[in-house]
C-alpha cells in the first residue's frame, strides 16, 4: 500500500507539472498575439474569463507561478481619456482667453488750483451758450439734400470771410459745414479756395498746398490779365470750393456739388505786392455747360465784391461771346437771369449795338461815298455772337427802335445820346490773344 500510494503521488505530481508547463506556453502565445495586434498586455481590452471554478484555479496557478514583464515601447501606467480631454480643454481656454490687462500708472501731477478750474468752467459755459444761440433752429435754414450731402447743411452766415488779405462780408448763406459757418471769421485759401477756421491752420495749409497757381490751362493773356479754363471733372474739389464761395454772393446759385458737366473760366490778375511778392489774384469766373441743347454760353457768373464796378463783369460776358464767335455760334446765357445779371447783360448788349451803329454812321474819306446806313440784326448777331432775340429786346428796352410807316426805324439821336456809355468801357478783348481750340463733347 505504501508503494502504491507513493506511485500515485508521483504520477499526480507529474501531471501537475505538465499542466503548469502547458499554462506557461498558453500565456506566452497570448502575449505574442496581443503584441501583433498592437494592444498592450496590461490594457483593458483583454477578454474576460468566464467564472468557472476550474478556470479560476487555473488562472490562480498561472498568475502565481508566472510574472509578465512589460516589453519595450509600452508604458507601465496609462491615463484615462477623460483626464486628457480635461487637460486639453484647460489649454484651449488659456489660449483663447485674452491676456490680463495691465493698468498703466500715470505719473503724479500737481493738482489744478480751484480758481483755474472755476475760470475754465465759466469760459466753457459761455462758449456753449454762444453756440446754442448761433445754431438754434430759428437761425438754421434746412434744405433737402441728397444722401451724399448729409454732412453739409446751410447754417448761419459767418460775419467775415478772410480772402487774400481782404475782409469780405457775405450776403447769402452758403452750404458750408456748420463748424465753419457758425464762426465769426472763416479763412479761405487763395490758391485752392479751401476753408479753415483760423489763420494758423491756413498758414500751415499754405506751406503744404499742392496748387502753386491757378489750375487748368491758360487760354488768354493780355497785359496782366489772364483767363484759365478748368474742367469740373478733372478738378472736382477745386470747383466745388469755388461754387461754395460764389454762393456767398449769389442768391440763385443752386449747383455746387455736381460740377463734372461744367467748364469754369477763371479771370486772374498778376499782382506784385511788397509784402507778398508777385502772385496770381483771383477776380471772378463764369461757368458753362459742356453739352447744351440751346447753345448756352454761360451758366453762372460771379465777381468778388472788392473788384466790382471796375468793368470785370462786362469783361467776363465779352469773353463768353468771344468763345461763341470762335465756335461760330450765337450764344445766350441761361434763363432766368438774376436782377444784377440782367442789368449787366443789357448794358453789354447795348454797347454792342451802339458800337455797330457808330461804325455805320461814321462818314468815309470821300463825301461821295456816303450812303444811307443799312442795319441788319442778322449780320450783327453773326459778327458779335449775340442771339438776335437778345439784340431786339435790348433795342426795345432802351427805345432805340420804333415802328414808323410800316417799317422799323432806328433813332440815330438816341444813339448819339448814349455814346457816353461806350466810352465807359475801359477794357476790350482782342481775339488775337486767344489760344483755344473748342472740344466736341459727346453725351
Secondary structure as GFF3:
##gff-version 3
##sequence-region A 1 443
A	DSSP	alpha_helix	2	37	.	.	.	ID=ss1
A	DSSP	alpha_helix	53	65	.	.	.	ID=ss2
A	DSSP	alpha_helix	81	96	.	.	.	ID=ss3
A	DSSP	alpha_helix	114	134	.	.	.	ID=ss4
A	DSSP	three_ten_helix	147	149	.	.	.	ID=ss5
A	DSSP	beta_strand	160	163	.	.	.	ID=ss6
A	DSSP	beta_strand	166	168	.	.	.	ID=ss7
A	DSSP	alpha_helix	178	181	.	.	.	ID=ss8
A	DSSP	beta_strand	185	188	.	.	.	ID=ss9
A	DSSP	beta_strand	195	196	.	.	.	ID=ss10
A	DSSP	alpha_helix	199	208	.	.	.	ID=ss11
A	DSSP	beta_strand	217	222	.	.	.	ID=ss12
A	DSSP	beta_strand	225	231	.	.	.	ID=ss13
A	DSSP	alpha_helix	236	247	.	.	.	ID=ss14
A	DSSP	beta_strand	262	273	.	.	.	ID=ss15
A	DSSP	beta_strand	277	289	.	.	.	ID=ss16
A	DSSP	beta_strand	296	298	.	.	.	ID=ss17
A	DSSP	beta_strand	300	303	.	.	.	ID=ss18
A	DSSP	three_ten_helix	305	307	.	.	.	ID=ss19
A	DSSP	alpha_helix	312	326	.	.	.	ID=ss20
A	DSSP	beta_strand	332	333	.	.	.	ID=ss21
A	DSSP	alpha_helix	339	361	.	.	.	ID=ss22
A	DSSP	three_ten_helix	367	369	.	.	.	ID=ss23
A	DSSP	alpha_helix	377	384	.	.	.	ID=ss24
A	DSSP	alpha_helix	388	398	.	.	.	ID=ss25
A	DSSP	beta_strand	401	403	.	.	.	ID=ss26
A	DSSP	beta_strand	408	410	.	.	.	ID=ss27
A	DSSP	alpha_helix	412	417	.	.	.	ID=ss28
A	DSSP	alpha_helix	419	423	.	.	.	ID=ss29
A	DSSP	three_ten_helix	431	433	.	.	.	ID=ss30
###
